[in-house]
């Protein structure tokens, strides 16, 4: 299993997913459709720089990827990691 380890913010992770989609030949509209979300909803999430985990998971699934969560030592560190987009990584399925 090839892992794509990302430490950027949520917005950067979304941009990374959109770049991966484009590399696979999917437009943002097609990615949204494959993920079962509206193109407008995806655009709004992109503009806000904020995503629900379920939306991120749907986008990752549409690109044959999974999200793996990484535990932290303390609650505060976990909250900070979630806010900074470091709590999980995207994994490309073999």
ABEGO torsion letter per residue (X at the ends): XBBBBBABBAAAAAAAAAAAAAAAGBBAAAAAAAAGBBAAAAAAAAAAGBBBAAAAAAAAAAAGBBBBBBBBABAAAAAAAAAAGAABBBBBBX
